[in-house]
Amino acid sequence: MKTDTAPATNMKQVVILGATSGMALEIQRQLARRGCELFLVARSAQRLAELQADLTLRGARKVLTYSANLAAVQQHAAVFDFAQRSFPKFDTVLLAYGSMHEQKDSESSIDVLLEELQVNFVSATAILTLFAADLERRHTGCLAAITSVAGDRGRRSNYVYGSAKGALSLFLQGLRSRLHPAGVRVITIKPGPVQTPMTDHMANSARFADPERVARDIVRALERRSPDVLYTPKVWRYVMTAVEHIPETIFKRLSF
Ligand SMILES: NC(=O)c1ccc[n+]([C@@H]2O[C@H](COP(=O)([O-])OP(=O)(O)OC[C@H]3O[C@@H](n4cnc5c(N)ncnc54)[C@H](OP(=O)(O)O)[C@@H]3O)[C@@H](O)[C@H]2O)c1
């Protein structure tokens, strides 16, 4: 098992919404090595039990789990109640779940399109609003969510997923401003393509970023005063600045 030196951190009790995601798995390992306490939420009770055992072995001081489908807003109250009762001093919340359907499926099926918006945007804003109010009341903590570089500009090949992520980034921007007076940090995390189960069917996925490296950037952002918007790997900040400057008359002709 790889070890890394753990810098001092104020981050002690971390809630992970979407604990079975490929990126979350790496983040949780790094948090466990720092001795953090974790509250993990995901759909599969069995995978949560496996994670609880694994992360405890890796050094997590405590691992609580809760099985719920976070895309279903009606399940959020129970998740949040459990967090308030069993993990009331949480100081960091990371939203890490999401789905990326084939763009063509969202074009031919309104159900798929709406599900993509529900998972990546609607449900995300609902659960973040619950946790935000708690941190705001306590005048402490950090709220972070994984959106995507895909949200920076609408592209032919994935604009439904991209628009959900772009809307989530806008939501986080407003939430950041709302929570600033309370001293609560809000971090928008925008990864470029990363090697996870979400992308492993793609032809060029071997060239995508290593999730361990991306997780390192994310953990560093969570534990330090960091930019409000994190591009990871960092090169994507420059790539997306260039992409945003392509005139629309040219951009609409590009097939990527
Ligand atoms: N991989 C990339 O290239 C990339 C790039 C930019 C941003 N992102 C974003 O990064 C985040 C983490 O993704 P990942 O790459 O780690 O993907 P992943 O390994 O496929 O994980 C996706 C996570 O979302 C959950 N999920 C998927 N569909 C769901 C649904 N309908 N209802 C509830 N939960 C659902 C999954 O739960 P189960 O385990 O129960 O299926 C899993 O925890 C996502 O928000 C993704 O959009 C990914």
The ligand as an SDF file (V2000), in Angstrom:
LIG
                    3D

 48 52  0  0  0  0  0  0  0  0999 V2000
  -14.4120    9.9950  -14.8410 N   0  0  0  0  0  0  0  0  0  0  0  0
  -14.3340   11.1560  -15.4580 C   0  0  0  0  0  0  0  0  0  0  0  0
  -13.6850   11.3010  -16.4980 O   0  0  0  0  0  0  0  0  0  0  0  0
  -15.0140   12.3540  -14.8700 C   0  0  0  0  0  0  0  0  0  0  0  0
  -14.6220   13.6240  -15.3360 C   0  0  0  0  0  0  0  0  0  0  0  0
  -15.2180   14.7520  -14.8030 C   0  0  0  0  0  0  0  0  0  0  0  0
  -16.1590   14.6190  -13.8060 C   0  0  0  0  0  0  0  0  0  0  0  0
  -16.5400   13.3750  -13.3720 N   0  0  0  0  0  0  0  0  0  0  0  0
  -17.5230   13.3100  -12.2950 C   0  0  0  0  0  0  0  0  0  0  0  0
  -16.8600   12.7840  -11.1620 O   0  0  0  0  0  0  0  0  0  0  0  0
  -17.8140   12.1870  -10.2880 C   0  0  0  0  0  0  0  0  0  0  0  0
  -17.3270   10.8040   -9.9170 C   0  0  0  0  0  0  0  0  0  0  0  0
  -17.4140    9.9890  -11.0710 O   0  0  0  0  0  0  0  0  0  0  0  0
  -16.4490    8.7610  -11.3700 P   0  0  0  0  0  0  0  0  0  0  0  0
  -15.6610    9.1130  -12.5490 O   0  0  0  0  0  0  0  0  0  0  0  0
  -15.7740    8.3840  -10.1120 O   0  0  0  0  0  0  0  0  0  0  0  0
  -17.5360    7.7110  -11.8480 O   0  0  0  0  0  0  0  0  0  0  0  0
  -18.0290    6.2870  -11.3400 P   0  0  0  0  0  0  0  0  0  0  0  0
  -16.9120    5.4950  -10.7850 O   0  0  0  0  0  0  0  0  0  0  0  0
  -18.8310    5.7580  -12.4600 O   0  0  0  0  0  0  0  0  0  0  0  0
  -18.9930    6.6410  -10.1120 O   0  0  0  0  0  0  0  0  0  0  0  0
  -20.2810    7.1210  -10.2830 C   0  0  0  0  0  0  0  0  0  0  0  0
  -20.9440    7.2100   -8.9230 C   0  0  0  0  0  0  0  0  0  0  0  0
  -22.2370    7.7600   -9.0570 O   0  0  0  0  0  0  0  0  0  0  0  0
  -23.2170    6.8390   -8.5750 C   0  0  0  0  0  0  0  0  0  0  0  0
  -24.3780    6.8360   -9.4560 N   0  0  0  0  0  0  0  0  0  0  0  0
  -24.3730    6.6660  -10.8000 C   0  0  0  0  0  0  0  0  0  0  0  0
  -25.6220    6.7100  -11.2680 N   0  0  0  0  0  0  0  0  0  0  0  0
  -26.4190    6.9140  -10.2010 C   0  0  0  0  0  0  0  0  0  0  0  0
  -27.8340    7.0340  -10.0460 C   0  0  0  0  0  0  0  0  0  0  0  0
  -28.6760    6.9650  -11.0810 N   0  0  0  0  0  0  0  0  0  0  0  0
  -28.3020    7.2120   -8.8140 N   0  0  0  0  0  0  0  0  0  0  0  0
  -27.4780    7.3070   -7.7580 C   0  0  0  0  0  0  0  0  0  0  0  0
  -26.1340    7.1910   -7.8290 N   0  0  0  0  0  0  0  0  0  0  0  0
  -25.6250    6.9980   -9.0540 C   0  0  0  0  0  0  0  0  0  0  0  0
  -22.5350    5.4720   -8.5990 C   0  0  0  0  0  0  0  0  0  0  0  0
  -23.1530    4.6280   -7.6510 O   0  0  0  0  0  0  0  0  0  0  0  0
  -23.0850    3.0210   -7.7730 P   0  0  0  0  0  0  0  0  0  0  0  0
  -21.7030    2.6340   -7.3320 O   0  0  0  0  0  0  0  0  0  0  0  0
  -24.1680    2.5740   -6.8680 O   0  0  0  0  0  0  0  0  0  0  0  0
  -23.3490    2.6900   -9.2180 O   0  0  0  0  0  0  0  0  0  0  0  0
  -21.1130    5.8470   -8.2270 C   0  0  0  0  0  0  0  0  0  0  0  0
  -20.9970    6.0610   -6.8500 O   0  0  0  0  0  0  0  0  0  0  0  0
  -19.1380   12.2060  -11.0480 C   0  0  0  0  0  0  0  0  0  0  0  0
  -19.8920   13.3160  -10.6410 O   0  0  0  0  0  0  0  0  0  0  0  0
  -18.7080   12.4070  -12.4910 C   0  0  0  0  0  0  0  0  0  0  0  0
  -19.7200   12.9970  -13.2610 O   0  0  0  0  0  0  0  0  0  0  0  0
  -15.9840   12.2650  -13.8710 C   0  0  0  0  0  0  0  0  0  0  0  0
  1  2  1  0
  2  3  2  0
  2  4  1  0
  4  5  1  0
  4 48  2  0
  5  6  2  0
  6  7  1  0
  7  8  2  0
  8  9  1  0
  8 48  1  0
  9 10  1  0
  9 46  1  0
 10 11  1  0
 11 12  1  0
 11 44  1  0
 12 13  1  0
 13 14  1  0
 14 15  2  0
 14 16  1  0
 14 17  1  0
 17 18  1  0
 18 19  2  0
 18 20  1  0
 18 21  1  0
 21 22  1  0
 22 23  1  0
 23 24  1  0
 23 42  1  0
 24 25  1  0
 25 26  1  0
 25 36  1  0
 26 27  1  0
 26 35  1  0
 27 28  2  0
 28 29  1  0
 29 30  1  0
 29 35  2  0
 30 31  1  0
 30 32  2  0
 32 33  1  0
 33 34  2  0
 34 35  1  0
 36 37  1  0
 36 42  1  0
 37 38  1  0
 38 39  2  0
 38 40  1  0
 38 41  1  0
 42 43  1  0
 44 45  1  0
 44 46  1  0
 46 47  1  0
M  CHG  2   8   1  16  -1
M  END
$$$$
